[in-house]
Amino acid sequence: MTTSPTKAQPEPVALFVSDLHLQASLPRTVQAFRVFLREYAVKARQLYLMGDLFEYWAGDDDIDAPCNREVVDALRQVSDAGTQVFWIAGNRDFLVGAQFAAAAGLALLPDPYVTDIAGVPLVLAHGDAQCTDDTAYMAFRKQVRDPRWQRDFLALPLAQRKQIIEGMRSESKAASRAKSYDIMDVNEDAIAGLFDTSGVAIMIHGHTHRPAQHDYDSIAGPRVRHVLPDWDCDSEPPRGGWLAIDSAGTIRRYGVDGAELS
């Protein structure tokens, strides 16, 4: 059962989601995302997709794969309805480019991105760049985010790229099993540095799959870090959700069923 904001609550200005890892093998998750777009995103002024919308993205020439096309068309419907859609790349779909953006009707943003929504200054990030304790991943991230590496990789045939990505995913899963919980979380010094350089007191990110609100006292004053949940509606119990900022500047957290969470 889904619920909508009560009449006492202002309508949402912006919604934030990340880490859906959409793929053909998770049809219920894809469907849950489509419901979210149809019932909630179209009622907001802005939608921020903050990384790992897809399990992987091999290049914009894979846009017509059935699952990819389904998602792109659903996003386009939201954009055509008047909602501004924004994209921050994740560690799985950083190869999204201009063709995808044009087809989905969205704007690509840098990571991190500083903005003001309903009078609330925010810094938005996927979150993987702040996992600095994971030195192996940071080295990998530096490699694959290099424009020359991306150019050479995208020049390969699509089928070959997908084979390489499958190998990377297998290696990543094996490496993650050997890593501690703390290493795969954000580094607090990196978080403090992002707060300092952005000059704002509220942060929203995903990546870690550890939804929470973290409150800090600092020399600069109180700070708040909101972590977005990952989605998986093909498992029991289903999980997922989003954050919303309303016209009063209040940030609220919602579950995948649309119910407001405390």
C-alpha positions as CSV (number, residue, x, y, z in Angstrom):
1,M,0.0,0.0,0.0
2,T,1.3,3.5,-0.9
3,T,0.7,6.7,0.9
4,S,1.0,10.3,-0.2
5,P,2.0,13.4,1.8
6,T,-0.8,14.6,4.0
7,K,-2.5,17.9,3.4
8,A,-0.6,19.3,6.3
9,Q,2.7,18.6,4.6
10,P,4.0,20.8,1.7
11,E,4.5,19.1,-1.6
12,P,8.0,17.8,-2.2
13,V,10.4,20.1,-4.2
14,A,13.1,17.5,-4.8
15,L,13.5,13.7,-4.4
16,F,16.8,11.8,-4.1
17,V,17.4,8.1,-4.9
18,S,20.5,6.0,-5.4
19,D,21.7,2.4,-5.6
20,L,18.8,0.7,-7.3
21,H,21.2,-1.5,-9.3
22,L,18.5,-2.0,-12.0
23,Q,18.9,-5.1,-14.2
24,A,16.7,-7.5,-16.1
25,S,17.2,-10.2,-13.4
26,L,15.5,-8.0,-10.8
27,P,12.1,-7.3,-12.5
28,R,10.3,-6.4,-9.2
29,T,12.9,-3.8,-8.4
30,V,12.5,-2.3,-11.9
31,Q,8.8,-2.3,-11.5
32,A,9.0,-0.6,-8.0
33,F,11.2,2.1,-9.6
34,R,8.6,2.7,-12.3
35,V,5.9,3.0,-9.6
36,F,8.1,5.5,-7.8
37,L,8.5,7.6,-11.0
38,R,4.9,7.4,-11.9
39,E,3.4,8.1,-8.4
40,Y,6.0,10.3,-6.7
41,A,8.7,11.7,-9.0
42,V,6.2,13.4,-11.4
43,K,4.8,15.3,-8.4
44,A,8.1,16.9,-7.5
45,R,9.9,19.7,-9.2
46,Q,13.2,17.9,-9.3
47,L,14.5,14.3,-9.2
48,Y,18.1,13.5,-8.3
49,L,19.5,10.1,-9.4
50,M,22.6,9.8,-7.3
51,G,24.5,6.9,-8.7
52,D,24.2,3.2,-9.4
53,L,20.8,3.5,-11.0
54,F,21.9,0.5,-13.1
55,E,23.9,-2.5,-12.0
56,Y,26.3,-1.6,-14.7
57,W,26.4,0.6,-17.8
58,A,28.6,-0.6,-20.7
59,G,28.1,2.5,-22.8
60,D,25.4,4.5,-24.4
61,D,25.3,2.1,-27.4
62,D,23.6,-0.4,-25.0
63,I,20.7,1.9,-24.5
64,D,18.3,-0.2,-26.5
65,A,18.7,-3.4,-24.4
66,P,15.1,-4.1,-23.2
67,C,15.6,-3.3,-19.5
68,N,17.7,-0.2,-20.2
69,R,15.2,1.1,-22.7
70,E,12.3,0.5,-20.3
71,V,14.1,2.6,-17.6
72,V,15.1,5.3,-20.1
73,D,11.6,5.7,-21.4
74,A,10.2,5.8,-17.9
75,L,12.6,8.6,-17.0
76,R,11.7,10.5,-20.2
77,Q,8.0,10.4,-19.2
78,V,8.9,12.1,-15.9
79,S,11.0,14.7,-17.6
80,D,8.3,15.3,-20.2
81,A,5.8,15.8,-17.4
82,G,7.8,18.8,-16.2
83,T,10.1,17.3,-13.5
84,Q,13.8,18.3,-13.8
85,V,15.8,15.1,-13.7
86,F,19.5,15.2,-12.6
87,W,22.2,12.5,-12.7
88,I,25.3,11.9,-10.6
89,A,27.3,8.9,-11.7
90,G,27.9,5.9,-9.4
91,N,30.7,3.4,-9.3
92,R,28.6,1.0,-11.5
93,D,27.2,3.4,-14.2
94,F,29.9,6.1,-14.6
95,L,30.0,5.5,-18.4
96,V,26.6,7.1,-18.9
97,G,27.0,9.8,-21.4
98,A,25.3,12.5,-23.5
99,Q,23.3,10.0,-25.6
100,F,21.7,8.6,-22.5
101,A,21.1,12.0,-21.0
102,A,19.4,13.2,-24.1
103,A,17.2,10.1,-24.4
104,A,16.1,10.2,-20.7
105,G,15.7,14.0,-20.7
106,L,18.1,14.6,-17.8
107,A,21.1,16.7,-17.0
108,L,24.5,15.2,-16.0
109,L,26.0,16.7,-12.8
110,P,29.6,16.5,-11.4
111,D,30.4,14.6,-8.2
112,P,30.3,16.4,-5.8
113,Y,27.6,18.9,-6.6
114,V,26.6,21.9,-4.4
115,T,23.1,23.3,-4.8
116,D,20.3,25.1,-2.9
117,I,16.9,23.5,-2.8
118,A,14.0,25.3,-1.1
119,G,16.5,27.5,0.7
120,V,18.6,24.6,2.0
121,P,22.2,24.6,0.8
122,L,23.3,21.0,0.1
123,V,26.3,19.0,-1.1
124,L,25.3,15.9,-3.1
125,A,27.6,13.0,-3.9
126,H,27.5,9.3,-4.8
127,G,29.7,8.5,-1.9
128,D,32.3,6.2,-3.3
129,A,35.0,8.9,-3.5
130,Q,34.8,9.3,0.2
131,C,35.6,5.6,0.9
132,T,39.3,6.4,1.1
133,D,40.2,3.6,3.5
134,D,39.5,1.1,0.6
135,T,42.8,1.9,-1.1
136,A,42.4,-0.9,-3.7
137,Y,39.0,0.5,-4.8
138,M,40.4,4.1,-4.9
139,A,43.1,3.0,-7.2
140,F,40.6,1.2,-9.4
141,R,38.3,4.3,-9.4
142,K,41.2,6.6,-10.5
143,Q,41.9,4.2,-13.4
144,V,38.4,3.9,-14.7
145,R,37.5,7.6,-14.3
146,D,40.4,8.6,-16.4
147,P,39.1,10.0,-19.8
148,R,41.8,8.1,-21.8
149,W,40.8,4.8,-20.2
150,Q,37.2,5.4,-20.9
151,R,37.9,6.4,-24.5
152,D,39.9,3.2,-25.1
153,F,37.3,1.0,-23.3
154,L,34.3,2.4,-25.2
155,A,36.2,1.8,-28.4
156,L,35.9,-2.0,-27.8
157,P,33.0,-3.9,-29.2
158,L,29.9,-3.9,-26.9
159,A,30.0,-7.6,-26.3
160,Q,33.6,-7.5,-25.2
161,R,32.9,-4.6,-22.9
162,K,30.2,-6.6,-21.2
163,Q,32.5,-9.6,-20.8
164,I,35.1,-7.4,-19.1
165,I,32.5,-5.8,-16.8
166,E,31.2,-9.2,-15.8
167,G,34.8,-10.1,-14.8
168,M,35.2,-6.9,-12.9
169,R,31.9,-7.6,-11.0
170,S,33.0,-11.1,-10.0
171,E,36.4,-9.8,-8.8
172,S,34.6,-7.0,-6.9
173,K,32.3,-9.4,-5.1
174,A,35.2,-11.6,-4.1
175,A,37.2,-8.7,-2.9
176,S,34.3,-7.3,-0.9
177,R,33.9,-10.6,1.0
178,A,37.5,-10.2,2.2
179,K,37.1,-6.5,3.3
180,S,35.9,-5.3,6.7
181,Y,32.7,-3.4,7.3
182,D,34.6,-0.2,8.2
183,I,36.9,-0.2,5.1
184,M,33.9,-0.2,2.8
185,D,32.2,2.7,4.6
186,V,33.0,6.4,4.1
187,N,36.0,7.9,5.8
188,E,35.1,10.5,8.4
189,D,38.0,12.7,7.5
190,A,37.0,12.6,3.8
191,I,33.4,13.5,4.8
192,A,34.7,16.4,7.0
193,G,36.8,17.6,4.0
194,L,33.8,17.6,1.7
195,F,31.8,19.6,4.2
196,D,34.7,22.1,4.5
197,T,35.3,22.5,0.8
198,S,31.6,22.7,-0.1
199,G,30.9,25.2,2.6
200,V,27.5,23.8,3.4
201,A,26.1,21.9,6.5
202,I,23.9,19.2,4.9
203,M,25.1,16.3,2.8
204,I,23.2,13.6,0.9
205,H,25.0,10.6,-0.6
206,G,24.5,6.9,-1.3
207,H,26.9,4.1,-2.2
208,T,27.3,2.4,1.2
209,H,23.8,0.8,1.4
210,R,23.7,2.0,5.0
211,P,20.7,4.4,5.2
212,A,21.0,6.7,8.2
213,Q,21.2,10.2,9.4
214,H,24.5,11.3,11.0
215,D,24.7,14.4,13.1
216,Y,28.0,16.2,13.7
217,D,29.2,19.0,15.9
218,S,32.1,20.9,14.3
219,I,33.9,24.2,14.7
220,A,31.8,25.5,11.7
221,G,28.6,24.5,13.5
222,P,26.1,21.5,13.3
223,R,26.3,19.3,10.2
224,V,24.0,16.6,9.0
225,R,24.9,13.7,6.6
226,H,22.0,11.7,5.1
227,V,22.7,8.3,3.6
228,L,20.3,6.9,0.9
229,P,19.2,3.3,1.0
230,D,19.8,0.8,-1.8
231,W,16.9,-1.0,-3.4
232,D,16.0,-4.7,-3.7
233,C,12.4,-5.5,-4.2
234,D,13.1,-9.0,-5.5
235,S,14.1,-10.2,-2.0
236,E,12.0,-10.5,1.2
237,P,11.5,-8.2,2.8
238,P,11.8,-5.7,0.0
239,R,13.9,-2.6,0.7
240,G,14.5,0.8,-0.8
241,G,13.3,4.3,-0.5
242,W,14.2,8.0,-1.0
243,L,14.6,11.3,0.6
244,A,12.4,14.3,-0.1
245,I,12.8,18.1,0.5
246,D,9.6,20.0,0.7
247,S,8.9,23.7,0.1
248,A,9.5,24.5,3.8
249,G,13.0,23.0,3.5
250,T,12.2,19.9,5.6
251,I,14.0,16.7,4.7
252,R,11.9,13.5,5.1
253,R,12.7,9.9,4.5
254,Y,10.3,7.5,2.8
255,G,10.3,3.7,2.4
256,V,9.9,1.9,-0.9
257,D,6.1,1.7,-0.2
258,G,5.9,5.4,0.0
259,A,5.3,5.5,3.8
260,E,7.2,8.2,5.7
261,L,9.8,6.8,8.0
262,S,10.6,8.3,11.4
